[in-house]
Amino acid sequence: MPLTYRQDASRPGEYFAFGSPIYSPVEGEVVRAVGRRNDLPIGKSDTKYLEGNHVVIKFDKDKFALLAHLQQKSVTVKVGDRVQVGQLIGRCGNSGNTSEPHLHIQLMSQSEVSNQSTVTYPIVFKNFVLRRWGKSQFIEKGVLRRRDEIDNEI
């Protein structure tokens, strides 16, 4: 399995994902934007603010996209902004309840993740390399499962 960091796994900045641009996957209205939370050292986790720095976009009557664990001070949108697909909304960080820098993306029925009545929806990805159980394969169209990863090479 390829490493997710350059040399020093104890430093967030050594992870390939850290600082990578995050673009909106949907067109809609920003209903929440938080960018002031600290990026955490590797091994530390914020169990009070699970999403860390994050953006929530309302893109349909009862559908919201959450993009979480963004880098501190990198969020480029604010509540009320209209965003387009592909618009920069922030950078990948290590904030919130996270083990290492990565993007958590979730489609859901409400803007609040912690609401117990919130329903989550599957996301269909196109033309990607799926890494599952240590093996990689190209997928034209598919849905990820828990612990799946999108890889950059086969």
Helices and strands as residue ranges (DSSP letters): G 12-14, E 21-23, E 28-34, E 53-60, E 63-70, E 82-83, E 88-91, E 104-108, E 120-121, E 124-132, E 135-143, E 149-151
